Amino acid sequence: MNIKDILAEIKRGCAEIIDEEKIESLIKNYYEKGENFFVKAGFDPTAPDLHLGHSVVLNKMAFLQKHGAIVQFLIGDFTGQIGDPSGKNATRKKLDKEQVLINAKTYEKQVFKILDKEKTQIKFNSVWLNELGASGLVELTSTFSVARMLERDDFTKRFKEQSSISICEFLYPLLQGYDSVFLKSDIEMGGTDQKFNLLMGRHLQRIYNVGKEQAVMMMPLLEGLDGVNKMSKSLNNYIGVTEKPNDMYAKILSISDELMFRYYELLSQKTLQELEVIKNDIKNAKLHPKKAKENLALEIVERFYTKEDAIFAKEEFDRIHSANALPSEIKEFEFKGESIWLAKALVLCELESSTSAARRSISANAVSVNSQKINNEQMQLNTGEYILQMGKRKFAKLKVKE
């Protein structure tokens, strides 16, 4: 792969790049002089699990690792206790230090499903931010004005609405920028919602005479399974990187054909030339969209597990959805009593979160008992064994006995 192709792959899917010339120079120096460069990305450990939306940035960093990058994977154990105000319309609740550290350890285990461990430095910003001290913090705050801070869209909106903005929220972008000063990063990556914070790193590297100004790469926010909203656990439209292979495969198969190309662009490791072949083959009816989607699902599952797991997930999916068979493994539950209300049974079997949600699913004709669709919200399950099914992918075995 020549420099031109490498740069094309680097720009692939990016929403915006600031200082492309610097990135090109870093790549050339690596191949001509063997000089490595540092790529930083920060993660505030506010939740314990990563999903495919997070992997968009990680995938890009993994590609850069193949061409000279040393990744500085920054876990914001200090800034995470403040909370990133980006895109927020209210002051975020602080996390206690113990929870931050628990979440951080979980992240640390998960990122090496994507990144090359030998070319990754795990950093915790409490190391240098705790040492910054009061005088260092005062000096840091003097590098930026309140007027410029209020130029941020989220701060501007909250200020106009007279909503609360705490002083510590003003500190967040300054502290994130100071991370780049301490780490001497060459490139910082993040989502499009992070632009203000990412540019702060360039600004502070210049103020503190680091001798470089980091380039900035912003990746788009990946749409979730609904194809509309960004992937989010709170919206329940996500695919977690630790989900079981069968569930991961089935969720990818559920996306629309249009969204499939978006996932190929941002998640697949196939080259731009290979993606063009796939698009042309679908356009010319040489490749069915479902087959292309299956190939994408196999690739992603294999990345987080093994090739064997991916193949088994496909076989299991085909068996259930094509042959209308049951999964080879179904979690079993037991209820002691003469009977149980179906809605309550769905909650007991972890197929629904509440009886009200279960009732809505029953009314929507999304629930089956022993392969028979049920729309009776008041149905009682008497003593016996039942296979409960929610939608297309969720199954449970329930034994009701006195």
C-alpha positions as CSV (number, residue, x, y, z in Angstrom):
1,M,0.0,0.0,0.0
2,N,1.6,3.3,-1.1
3,I,1.4,6.6,0.9
4,K,-1.5,7.9,-1.3
5,D,-3.6,4.8,-0.5
6,I,-2.7,5.0,3.2
7,L,-3.8,8.6,3.3
8,A,-7.0,7.8,1.5
9,E,-7.8,5.0,4.1
10,I,-7.0,7.4,6.9
11,K,-9.4,10.0,5.6
12,R,-12.1,7.3,4.9
13,G,-15.2,8.0,6.9
14,C,-13.7,11.0,8.7
15,A,-16.1,13.9,9.4
16,E,-13.4,16.5,9.5
17,I,-9.6,16.6,9.6
18,I,-7.7,19.6,10.8
19,D,-4.0,19.8,9.5
20,E,-4.0,17.0,6.9
21,E,-0.5,18.1,5.9
22,K,0.8,17.2,9.4
23,I,-0.7,13.7,9.2
24,E,0.8,13.2,5.8
25,S,4.2,14.3,7.1
26,L,4.0,11.9,10.1
27,I,3.2,8.9,7.8
28,K,6.1,9.9,5.4
29,N,8.6,10.2,8.3
30,Y,7.6,6.8,9.5
31,Y,8.3,5.1,6.2
32,E,11.3,7.2,5.3
33,K,13.0,7.6,8.7
34,G,11.3,5.0,10.9
35,E,10.0,7.7,13.3
36,N,6.9,6.8,15.3
37,F,4.2,9.3,16.2
38,F,1.6,9.6,19.0
39,V,-2.1,9.4,18.5
40,K,-4.3,10.3,21.5
41,A,-7.9,9.5,22.2
42,G,-9.6,10.1,25.6
43,F,-12.3,8.0,27.2
44,D,-14.1,9.1,30.3
45,P,-15.1,5.9,32.1
46,T,-18.7,6.9,32.8
47,A,-20.0,3.5,31.7
48,P,-18.4,0.1,31.9
49,D,-19.0,-1.2,28.4
50,L,-17.9,-0.2,24.9
51,H,-20.2,-0.6,21.9
52,L,-19.6,-0.5,18.1
53,G,-20.1,3.3,18.2
54,H,-16.9,3.6,20.3
55,S,-15.1,1.3,18.0
56,V,-15.3,3.7,15.1
57,V,-12.4,5.8,16.6
58,L,-10.6,2.7,17.9
59,N,-10.7,1.1,14.4
60,K,-9.1,4.3,12.9
61,M,-6.4,4.2,15.6
62,A,-5.8,0.5,14.9
63,F,-5.2,1.4,11.2
64,L,-2.8,4.1,12.2
65,Q,-0.9,1.7,14.4
66,K,0.0,-0.3,11.2
67,H,1.6,2.8,9.8
68,G,3.7,4.2,12.6
69,A,1.3,5.3,15.4
70,I,1.8,4.7,19.1
71,V,-1.7,5.0,20.5
72,Q,-2.1,7.0,23.8
73,F,-5.3,5.5,25.1
74,L,-6.2,8.0,27.7
75,I,-8.6,7.0,30.5
76,G,-9.9,10.1,32.1
77,D,-10.0,8.9,35.7
78,F,-9.5,12.6,36.8
79,T,-11.7,14.4,34.3
80,G,-14.3,11.6,34.5
81,Q,-15.1,12.8,38.0
82,I,-16.1,16.2,36.5
83,G,-18.0,14.8,33.5
84,D,-17.7,16.1,29.9
85,P,-20.3,18.8,29.3
86,S,-20.2,18.4,25.5
87,G,-23.7,18.3,24.1
88,K,-25.2,18.3,27.6
89,N,-28.0,20.7,28.6
90,A,-27.4,20.3,32.3
91,T,-24.6,19.9,34.7
92,R,-23.6,16.2,34.8
93,K,-23.6,14.2,38.0
94,K,-20.2,13.4,39.3
95,L,-18.9,9.9,39.5
96,D,-17.2,8.7,42.6
97,K,-13.6,7.7,42.3
98,E,-14.2,4.0,43.0
99,Q,-16.8,3.7,40.3
100,V,-14.5,5.5,37.8
101,L,-11.7,3.1,38.5
102,I,-14.0,0.0,38.1
103,N,-15.2,1.3,34.8
104,A,-11.7,2.2,33.7
105,K,-10.5,-1.4,34.3
106,T,-13.3,-2.7,32.2
107,Y,-12.4,-0.4,29.3
108,E,-8.8,-1.4,29.5
109,K,-9.7,-5.0,28.9
110,Q,-12.0,-4.3,26.0
111,V,-9.9,-2.0,23.9
112,F,-7.3,-4.7,23.1
113,K,-10.0,-6.5,21.2
114,I,-9.2,-3.8,18.6
115,L,-5.9,-2.1,19.3
116,D,-2.4,-3.6,19.1
117,K,-1.4,-4.0,22.7
118,E,2.3,-3.7,21.8
119,K,1.7,-0.3,20.2
120,T,-0.7,1.1,22.9
121,Q,0.1,3.1,26.0
122,I,-2.7,3.1,28.6
123,K,-2.6,6.4,30.3
124,F,-4.6,7.8,33.3
125,N,-4.8,11.6,33.5
126,S,-4.9,11.7,37.2
127,V,-1.2,11.1,37.1
128,W,-0.4,14.6,35.9
129,L,-3.6,16.4,36.7
130,N,-3.3,15.6,40.5
131,E,0.2,17.0,40.3
132,L,-0.9,20.2,38.5
133,G,-1.7,21.9,41.8
134,A,-3.5,25.1,42.5
135,S,-0.8,27.4,40.9
136,G,-0.7,25.2,37.8
137,L,-4.5,25.3,37.6
138,V,-4.6,29.1,37.9
139,E,-2.0,29.3,35.1
140,L,-4.1,27.0,32.9
141,T,-7.3,29.0,33.4
142,S,-5.4,32.2,32.4
143,T,-4.9,30.7,28.8
144,F,-8.5,31.0,27.8
145,S,-11.3,33.6,28.3
146,V,-14.8,33.2,29.5
147,A,-16.1,34.9,26.3
148,R,-14.4,32.2,24.2
149,M,-15.6,29.4,26.4
150,L,-19.2,30.6,26.0
151,E,-18.8,30.3,22.2
152,R,-19.4,26.6,22.7
153,D,-22.9,25.7,21.4
154,D,-23.9,23.8,24.6
155,F,-22.7,26.6,26.9
156,T,-24.2,29.3,24.8
157,K,-27.6,27.5,24.8
158,R,-27.5,27.0,28.6
159,F,-26.4,30.5,29.2
160,K,-29.3,32.0,27.2
161,E,-31.7,29.7,28.9
162,Q,-30.2,30.7,32.3
163,S,-29.5,27.0,33.0
164,S,-26.8,26.2,35.5
165,I,-23.1,26.0,34.3
166,S,-20.6,25.1,37.0
167,I,-17.1,26.5,37.0
168,C,-15.7,23.0,36.9
169,E,-17.4,22.4,33.5
170,F,-15.3,25.3,32.2
171,L,-12.3,23.4,33.5
172,Y,-13.1,20.2,31.5
173,P,-11.9,21.3,28.0
174,L,-8.9,23.0,29.6
175,L,-7.9,19.8,31.4
176,Q,-8.5,17.7,28.2
177,G,-6.3,20.1,26.3
178,Y,-3.6,20.0,29.0
179,D,-3.5,16.2,28.5
180,S,-2.2,16.9,25.0
181,V,0.4,19.2,26.5
182,F,1.7,16.6,28.9
183,L,1.5,13.7,26.4
184,K,3.0,15.7,23.5
185,S,0.4,14.1,21.2
186,D,0.8,14.5,17.4
187,I,-2.8,13.6,16.6
188,E,-5.9,13.6,18.7
189,M,-9.0,11.7,17.7
190,G,-12.6,12.0,18.8
191,G,-16.2,12.4,17.8
192,T,-17.6,15.4,16.0
193,D,-19.2,16.5,19.3
194,Q,-15.7,16.9,20.7
195,K,-14.4,19.6,18.3
196,F,-14.1,22.3,20.9
197,N,-12.1,20.1,23.3
198,L,-9.9,18.7,20.5
199,L,-9.0,22.2,19.3
200,M,-8.1,23.2,22.9
201,G,-5.3,20.7,22.7
202,R,-3.8,22.5,19.7
203,H,-4.2,25.9,21.5
204,L,-2.6,24.8,24.7
205,Q,0.3,23.0,23.0
206,R,1.1,26.3,21.3
207,I,0.7,28.3,24.6
208,Y,2.9,25.9,26.6
209,N,5.6,25.8,23.8
210,V,5.4,22.0,23.3
211,G,7.1,22.4,19.9
212,K,4.2,20.9,18.0
213,E,0.5,21.4,17.4
214,Q,-1.5,18.2,17.2
215,A,-3.6,17.5,14.1
216,V,-7.2,16.7,14.8
217,M,-9.3,13.8,13.4
218,M,-13.0,13.8,14.0
219,M,-15.1,10.7,13.3
220,P,-18.8,10.8,12.9
221,L,-21.2,9.4,15.5
222,L,-22.3,5.9,14.3
223,E,-26.1,5.5,14.0
224,G,-27.6,2.8,16.1
225,L,-29.8,-0.2,15.0
226,D,-32.7,2.2,14.3
227,G,-30.7,4.0,11.6
228,V,-31.7,7.4,13.0
229,N,-30.2,8.1,16.5
230,K,-26.6,7.7,17.4
231,M,-25.7,4.4,18.9
232,S,-26.4,4.6,22.6
233,K,-27.1,2.2,25.5
234,S,-29.7,4.6,26.9
235,L,-31.6,4.3,23.6
236,N,-31.2,0.5,23.5
237,N,-30.0,0.7,19.8
238,Y,-26.5,-0.5,20.4
239,I,-24.3,-3.5,19.7
240,G,-21.9,-4.1,22.6
241,V,-18.4,-5.4,22.0
242,T,-18.8,-7.9,24.7
243,E,-22.2,-9.2,23.6
244,K,-22.5,-12.9,22.8
245,P,-21.5,-13.8,19.2
246,N,-25.0,-15.0,18.4
247,D,-26.5,-11.7,19.6
248,M,-23.9,-9.6,17.9
249,Y,-24.4,-11.4,14.6
250,A,-28.2,-11.2,14.8
251,K,-28.2,-7.5,15.6
252,I,-26.0,-6.7,12.6
253,L,-28.3,-8.8,10.3
254,S,-31.2,-6.6,11.6
255,I,-29.9,-3.3,10.2
256,S,-31.2,-1.8,7.0
257,D,-29.4,-2.2,3.6
258,E,-28.7,1.5,3.6
259,L,-27.2,1.4,7.1
260,M,-25.1,-1.6,6.1
261,F,-22.9,0.6,3.8
262,R,-22.4,3.0,6.6
263,Y,-21.3,0.2,8.9
264,Y,-19.0,-1.1,6.2
265,E,-17.4,2.3,5.8
266,L,-16.8,2.9,9.5
267,L,-16.4,-0.6,11.0
268,S,-15.1,-2.9,8.3
269,Q,-11.4,-3.5,7.7
270,K,-11.9,-4.0,4.0
271,T,-10.1,-1.5,1.8
272,L,-11.8,1.2,-0.1
273,Q,-11.2,-0.7,-3.4
274,E,-12.9,-3.8,-1.8
275,L,-15.8,-1.8,-0.7
276,E,-16.3,-0.4,-4.2
277,V,-16.4,-3.9,-5.6
278,I,-19.1,-4.9,-3.0
279,K,-21.2,-1.8,-4.0
280,N,-20.8,-2.5,-7.7
281,D,-21.6,-6.2,-7.3
282,I,-24.8,-5.3,-5.4
283,K,-25.7,-2.7,-8.0
284,N,-25.2,-5.2,-10.8
285,A,-27.1,-8.0,-9.0
286,K,-24.0,-10.1,-8.6
287,L,-24.2,-9.9,-4.8
288,H,-27.4,-10.0,-2.8
289,P,-27.5,-7.3,0.0
290,K,-28.3,-10.0,2.5
291,K,-25.2,-11.9,1.6
292,A,-23.1,-8.7,2.0
293,K,-24.7,-8.1,5.4
294,E,-23.9,-11.6,6.4
295,N,-20.3,-11.1,5.4
296,L,-20.1,-7.9,7.4
297,A,-21.6,-9.6,10.5
298,L,-19.1,-12.5,10.2
299,E,-16.2,-10.1,9.9
300,I,-17.2,-8.1,13.0
301,V,-18.0,-11.1,15.2
302,E,-14.7,-12.7,14.2
303,R,-12.8,-9.5,15.2
304,F,-14.2,-9.7,18.8
305,Y,-14.2,-13.5,19.1
306,T,-13.0,-16.1,16.7
307,K,-13.7,-17.3,13.2
308,E,-15.3,-20.4,14.6
309,D,-17.6,-18.3,16.8
310,A,-18.6,-16.3,13.8
311,I,-19.5,-19.3,11.7
312,F,-21.4,-20.9,14.6
313,A,-23.4,-17.6,15.1
314,K,-24.3,-17.6,11.4
315,E,-25.4,-21.3,11.5
316,E,-27.4,-20.7,14.6
317,F,-29.1,-17.6,13.1
318,D,-29.9,-19.6,9.9
319,R,-31.2,-22.5,11.9
320,I,-33.6,-20.3,13.9
321,H,-34.8,-17.9,11.2
322,S,-34.7,-20.1,8.1
323,A,-35.7,-23.4,9.6
324,N,-37.9,-21.9,12.4
325,A,-35.9,-24.0,14.9
326,L,-35.0,-23.2,18.5
327,P,-31.5,-22.1,19.6
328,S,-29.2,-24.9,20.7
329,E,-28.8,-23.2,24.1
330,I,-31.7,-21.6,25.9
331,K,-31.4,-20.2,29.4
332,E,-33.7,-22.0,31.9
333,F,-35.9,-20.5,34.7
334,E,-38.2,-21.9,37.3
335,F,-41.3,-20.6,39.0
336,K,-42.9,-22.4,42.0
337,G,-46.6,-22.0,42.1
338,E,-49.8,-23.2,40.4
339,S,-49.6,-20.5,37.7
340,I,-47.9,-17.3,36.7
341,W,-49.1,-14.3,34.7
342,L,-47.4,-14.2,31.3
343,A,-46.2,-10.6,31.7
344,K,-44.7,-11.5,35.0
345,A,-43.1,-14.6,33.5
346,L,-41.4,-12.5,30.7
347,V,-39.8,-10.3,33.4
348,L,-38.8,-13.3,35.5
349,C,-37.1,-14.8,32.4
350,E,-35.3,-11.6,31.7
351,L,-37.0,-11.1,28.4
352,E,-38.6,-7.8,29.5
353,S,-37.7,-5.1,32.0
354,S,-41.2,-4.6,33.5
355,T,-44.7,-6.1,33.3
356,S,-45.9,-2.9,31.6
357,A,-43.3,-3.3,28.9
358,A,-44.2,-7.0,28.7
359,R,-47.9,-6.1,28.2
360,R,-47.0,-3.7,25.4
361,S,-45.0,-6.4,23.7
362,I,-47.8,-8.9,24.0
363,S,-50.2,-6.4,22.5
364,A,-47.8,-5.8,19.6
365,N,-47.8,-9.5,18.8
366,A,-44.1,-9.8,19.6
367,V,-44.5,-12.7,22.2
368,S,-44.8,-16.4,21.5
369,V,-45.4,-19.3,23.9
370,N,-44.3,-22.7,22.5
371,S,-44.1,-21.2,19.0
372,Q,-47.6,-19.8,19.1
373,K,-48.1,-16.0,18.9
374,I,-49.9,-14.6,22.0
375,N,-51.9,-11.4,22.2
376,N,-53.8,-12.0,25.4
377,E,-52.3,-9.7,28.0
378,Q,-54.0,-11.6,30.9
379,M,-52.8,-15.1,29.9
380,Q,-51.8,-17.3,32.8
381,L,-49.2,-20.1,32.5
382,N,-50.2,-23.2,34.5
383,T,-47.9,-25.9,35.7
384,G,-45.8,-27.3,32.9
385,E,-42.8,-26.3,30.7
386,Y,-42.8,-23.4,28.2
387,I,-40.5,-21.9,25.6
388,L,-41.0,-18.2,25.7
389,Q,-39.9,-16.0,22.8
390,M,-39.6,-12.3,22.6
391,G,-39.2,-10.9,19.0
392,K,-36.9,-12.9,16.8
393,R,-33.8,-13.3,19.0
394,K,-34.8,-13.7,22.6
395,F,-35.7,-17.1,24.0
396,A,-36.1,-18.6,27.5
397,K,-37.3,-21.9,28.9
398,L,-39.7,-21.7,31.9
399,K,-40.7,-24.5,34.2
400,V,-43.8,-23.8,36.3
401,K,-44.3,-26.3,39.2
402,E,-46.1,-26.3,42.5
